[in-house]
C-alpha cells in the first residue's frame, strides 16, 4: 500500500516537472514575442531541434562527461569536508562559533572574485572543482550540524555505552539518523553545483566542457544551442539526484 502511494507520488511529481518544463518554454516564447527578438529568444521548436541535434553528436557527450566529472568530484570533496565540519560543529559549540565567520564569507563572496583568486593560486583545470567545492561545503556542513543537533539524546546515550565516538559509530548511527537533512542538502547541492561548475568552466574556458560550449554558442549568437544546453543541464541534475536514491532502493531490496 505504502509503495503504491510512493509510486503514485513520484508519477505526480514527474508530471508536474514535465508541466514545469512546458511552462519554461512558454515563458521563453512569450519573452520573444514581447521583446520582438527571435535571436535571443528563439522559437521553442528551434530549441528542441537544437537539443536533438546536440544529442546526436559524440562531442556533446564528451563535454557532458567533463562537466559531470567536475560536478561529481566537487560533490565528493564538499560532502567529505562538509560532513566532517558539520559533525565537529554539532559536537563542539566552540568550533561552531569559530568556523561561522568563514562559512559566512564563503556564502557571501561573489563567485567571480572567488574564481579569480583560485585562478591565481592553481591551474585553470582545477578551478571548477575547487571553487564549486568551497561554495558547497557550507551548505552541507550546515545541514549536517542541524541533523546532529536534532539527534535523539536517548539514542546517543545508548551508543555511548558501547564505546567512544568513532567512524563506525558515525557511519552506522549518526549518518542514518541525519539522512533526511543530508538528502535535502544533497538535492540543493546538485542543482547549485551544476550551475557553479558550468559558470566556472565558462569563466576559465575549460577545454571540451559545457561551460566552454555555452561560451562558444553565445559568441556565435547561437542562442538556441544555449537553451538546448540548459535542457541538458536539467537532465544531468535530475540524473545525479535520482541515481543515489535508486541505488539505495536496490541495496535495501537485496
C-alpha positions as CSV (number, residue, x, y, z in Angstrom):
1,X,0.0,0.0,0.0
2,X,2.8,2.4,1.0
3,X,4.9,1.5,-2.0
4,X,1.9,2.1,-4.3
5,X,1.3,5.5,-2.8
6,X,5.0,6.4,-3.1
7,X,5.0,5.3,-6.8
8,X,1.9,7.4,-7.5
9,X,3.5,10.4,-5.8
10,X,6.7,10.0,-7.9
11,X,4.5,9.8,-11.0
12,X,2.6,13.0,-10.0
13,X,6.0,14.8,-9.4
14,X,7.2,13.7,-12.8
15,X,4.1,15.0,-14.4
16,X,4.4,18.3,-12.6
17,X,8.1,18.6,-13.5
18,X,7.1,18.0,-17.2
19,X,4.5,20.7,-17.0
20,X,7.1,23.0,-15.4
21,X,9.4,22.4,-18.5
22,X,6.5,23.3,-20.8
23,X,5.9,26.5,-18.7
24,X,9.6,27.4,-19.2
25,X,9.1,27.0,-23.0
26,X,6.0,29.2,-22.9
27,X,7.9,31.9,-20.9
28,X,10.7,31.9,-23.5
29,X,8.2,32.1,-26.3
30,X,6.3,35.0,-24.5
31,X,9.6,36.9,-23.9
32,X,10.4,36.6,-27.6
33,X,7.0,38.0,-28.6
34,X,7.2,40.9,-26.1
35,X,10.8,41.7,-26.9
36,X,10.4,41.1,-30.6
37,X,13.8,39.5,-30.7
38,X,13.7,35.9,-32.1
39,X,17.5,35.8,-32.0
40,X,17.9,35.9,-28.2
41,X,14.5,34.2,-27.6
42,X,14.2,31.6,-30.4
43,X,11.2,29.6,-31.2
44,X,10.6,26.6,-28.9
45,X,10.7,24.3,-31.9
46,X,14.1,25.6,-32.8
47,X,15.3,24.9,-29.3
48,X,14.0,21.4,-29.4
49,X,15.7,20.8,-32.8
50,X,19.0,22.1,-31.4
51,X,18.6,19.8,-28.4
52,X,18.1,16.8,-30.6
53,X,21.0,17.8,-32.8
54,X,23.3,18.1,-29.8
55,X,22.3,14.7,-28.6
56,X,23.2,13.2,-32.0
57,X,26.8,14.5,-31.7
58,X,29.5,12.5,-30.0
59,X,31.3,15.6,-28.9
60,X,28.3,16.6,-26.8
61,X,28.7,13.5,-24.6
62,X,32.4,14.2,-24.3
63,X,31.5,17.7,-23.0
64,X,28.9,16.2,-20.6
65,X,31.5,13.8,-19.2
66,X,34.0,16.6,-18.5
67,X,31.3,18.7,-16.7
68,X,29.9,15.7,-14.9
69,X,33.3,14.7,-13.7
70,X,33.9,18.2,-12.3
71,X,30.5,18.0,-10.6
72,X,31.0,14.6,-9.1
73,X,34.5,15.5,-7.8
74,X,33.1,18.7,-6.3
75,X,30.2,16.8,-4.6
76,X,32.7,14.2,-3.2
77,X,35.1,16.8,-1.8
78,X,32.3,19.0,-0.4
79,X,30.5,16.0,1.1
80,X,33.6,14.7,2.9
81,X,34.6,18.1,4.3
82,X,31.1,19.3,4.9
83,X,30.1,16.3,6.9
84,X,33.3,16.4,8.9
85,X,32.9,20.1,9.7
86,X,29.2,19.6,10.4
87,X,29.8,16.9,12.9
88,X,32.5,18.9,14.6
89,X,30.2,21.9,14.8
90,X,27.5,19.7,16.3
91,X,29.8,18.3,18.9
92,X,31.6,21.5,19.8
93,X,29.9,24.9,20.3
94,X,33.4,26.4,20.3
95,X,34.2,25.1,16.8
96,X,30.7,26.1,15.6
97,X,31.4,29.7,16.7
98,X,34.9,29.6,15.4
99,X,34.0,28.5,11.8
100,X,30.9,30.6,11.5
101,X,32.7,33.7,10.0
102,X,34.4,31.5,7.5
103,X,31.1,30.0,6.4
104,X,29.5,33.5,6.1
105,X,32.5,34.6,3.9
106,X,32.2,31.6,1.6
107,X,28.4,32.1,1.3
108,X,28.6,35.8,0.6
109,X,31.7,36.3,-1.5
110,X,30.9,36.8,-5.2
111,X,31.7,33.7,-7.3
112,X,33.7,35.8,-9.8
113,X,36.1,37.0,-7.1
114,X,36.5,33.5,-5.7
115,X,37.3,32.2,-9.2
116,X,39.8,34.9,-9.8
117,X,41.6,34.2,-6.5
118,X,41.7,30.4,-7.2
119,X,42.9,31.0,-10.8
120,X,45.9,32.9,-9.4
121,X,46.7,30.1,-6.9
122,X,46.3,27.0,-9.0
123,X,46.0,25.6,-12.6
124,X,42.9,26.5,-14.6
125,X,41.6,23.0,-15.0
126,X,41.3,22.6,-11.2
127,X,39.3,25.8,-10.7
128,X,35.8,24.4,-11.4
129,X,36.2,21.7,-8.8
130,X,37.9,23.8,-6.1
131,X,35.5,26.8,-6.5
132,X,32.4,24.6,-6.5
133,X,33.5,22.6,-3.5
134,X,34.2,25.8,-1.5
135,X,30.7,27.1,-2.2
136,X,29.0,23.8,-1.4
137,X,30.9,22.9,1.9
138,X,28.9,25.5,4.0
139,X,25.6,24.1,2.6
140,X,26.4,20.5,3.5
141,X,28.1,21.3,6.8
142,X,25.1,23.4,8.0
143,X,22.7,20.6,7.2
144,X,25.0,18.1,8.9
145,X,25.2,20.3,12.0
146,X,21.4,20.7,12.2
147,X,21.0,17.0,11.8
148,X,23.5,16.2,14.5
149,X,21.9,18.7,16.9
150,X,18.4,17.2,16.3
151,X,19.5,13.6,17.1
152,X,17.6,11.8,19.9
153,X,19.7,12.2,23.0
154,X,18.5,8.8,24.3
155,X,19.9,7.1,21.2
156,X,23.2,8.9,21.7
157,X,23.3,7.7,25.3
158,X,22.9,4.1,24.1
159,X,25.8,4.3,21.6
160,X,28.0,5.9,24.3
161,X,27.5,2.8,26.4
162,X,29.1,0.8,23.5
163,X,32.2,2.9,23.4
164,X,33.6,6.3,22.3
165,X,32.8,8.2,19.2
166,X,34.3,6.6,16.1
167,X,34.0,6.5,12.3
168,X,32.0,3.3,12.7
169,X,29.6,5.0,15.1
170,X,29.3,7.9,12.7
171,X,28.6,5.6,9.7
172,X,26.1,3.2,11.5
173,X,24.4,5.6,13.9
174,X,24.7,9.3,13.1
175,X,24.5,9.4,9.3
176,X,21.4,7.2,9.1
177,X,19.6,9.3,11.7
178,X,20.7,12.5,9.8
179,X,19.7,11.1,6.4
180,X,16.7,13.4,6.0
181,X,18.8,16.6,6.5
182,X,21.6,15.3,4.2
183,X,19.2,14.3,1.5
184,X,17.8,17.8,1.3
185,X,21.2,19.3,1.3
186,X,22.4,16.9,-1.4
187,X,19.4,17.8,-3.7
188,X,20.2,21.5,-3.3
189,X,24.0,20.9,-3.7
190,X,23.5,19.0,-7.0
191,X,21.5,21.8,-8.6
192,X,23.7,24.6,-7.2
193,X,26.8,22.6,-8.0
194,X,25.8,22.2,-11.7
195,X,25.3,25.9,-12.1
196,X,28.6,26.7,-10.3
197,X,30.6,24.2,-12.3
198,X,29.3,25.3,-15.7
199,X,29.7,29.0,-14.7
200,X,33.2,28.4,-13.6
201,X,34.0,26.4,-16.8
202,X,32.6,29.4,-18.7
203,X,34.9,31.8,-16.9
204,X,38.1,29.8,-17.1
205,X,37.3,28.4,-20.6
206,X,37.7,24.7,-19.5
207,X,38.5,22.7,-22.6
208,X,35.8,20.5,-24.1
209,X,33.2,21.3,-21.3
210,X,29.6,22.5,-21.3
211,X,30.8,25.9,-20.0
212,X,33.1,26.3,-22.9
213,X,30.4,25.2,-25.3
214,X,28.0,27.8,-24.0
215,X,30.6,30.5,-24.4
216,X,31.2,29.4,-28.0
217,X,27.4,29.4,-28.7
218,X,27.0,32.9,-27.2
219,X,30.0,34.2,-29.2
220,X,28.4,33.0,-32.5
221,X,24.9,34.1,-31.4
222,X,23.6,30.5,-31.4
223,X,21.1,31.1,-28.6
224,X,19.0,28.0,-29.5
225,X,22.0,25.9,-28.6
226,X,22.4,27.8,-25.3
227,X,18.8,26.9,-24.3
228,X,19.4,23.3,-25.5
229,X,22.5,23.1,-23.3
230,X,20.3,24.3,-20.4
231,X,17.9,21.4,-21.1
232,X,20.9,19.0,-21.0
233,X,22.0,20.5,-17.6
234,X,18.5,20.0,-16.2
235,X,18.6,16.3,-17.3
236,X,22.0,15.9,-15.7
237,X,20.8,17.4,-12.4
238,X,17.8,15.0,-12.4
239,X,20.1,12.1,-13.2
240,X,22.6,12.8,-10.5
241,X,19.9,13.4,-7.9
242,X,18.0,10.2,-8.7
243,X,20.8,7.7,-9.1
244,X,21.7,7.6,-5.3
245,X,18.0,7.1,-4.5
246,X,17.8,4.2,-6.9
247,X,21.0,2.6,-5.6
248,X,19.7,2.9,-2.1
249,X,16.4,1.1,-3.0
250,X,18.3,-1.6,-4.8
251,X,20.6,-2.2,-1.8
252,X,17.6,-2.4,0.5
253,X,15.9,-4.9,-1.7
254,X,19.0,-7.1,-1.6
